Amino acid sequence: MSENSAMRVHPSGLENASLRASDLRPLLAAITAARDGNFVPVPEPGEGLVGELEATFNQLIDRSVHYSSELTRVRREIVRHGRLDERMEASPGHGAWATRVHDVNTVIGALVAPTANATRVLDAVAGGDLTQRVDLHDGTRQLRGDLRSLGRAVNKMVDQLSLFTGEVTRVAREVGTEGRLGGRAKAQGLSGSWRDVTEAVNTMASRLTAQVRDIALVTTAVARGDLTRTVTIEATGELLELKLTVNTMVDQLSAFADEVTRVAR
């Protein structure tokens, strides 16, 4: 059958086709707007098949608007307000809609969990607790990439702090509490400022040990009747005053002993 004969046999078909085309104009306009990022539903869905298409499209728009508004809300809560526990609400749809929401929440959780873990450790360090560490295994998954680097950096910092404080505390206890001179803090495993501070503590302990031992040798010699020794080690501050006092005492004792000996002789 030719095209002309079909038009003659079904003259009303062209009118119906023309009518259906005009009914599709609102749907086409809404689809065009959605393509350009403007999620506007069809204002008043019609009847029949066209109405069903428009109603289904409106549902698609509703779910797209929900997804976009949830992304905006979560971004605002996390970025602006710092609420790291915020997550997207479940989608009204199923299938890929629900999967997309779950994927976004999973990504947020994967980023937030190591950060919260590092914050917990840093809070513990600020409170003087050096026993906490960042867990490099997030549940059943092992941290990788930049997140693993973050966790390892925090753990290394805590290890350095723990080693430093442990060594300094040990030396302070040996010298100050137990009276055991000559102790040195181990700098092995330390680097940067931690090593510098440890070496400074060792220098302080070494100088103090040398000064106290020299004074002890002189006073021990005096106790044994040897008045020929004096404190010769370099000293400053109160230790210098103690050094001068001991040497003055030795000089006076020596002069007194010489006079007593002379008179006795």
Helices and strands as residue ranges (DSSP letters): H 3-9, H 11-23, H 25-35, H 48-75, I 76-80, H 96-126, E 137-138, E 141-142, H 145-172, I 173-177, H 192-223, H 237-264
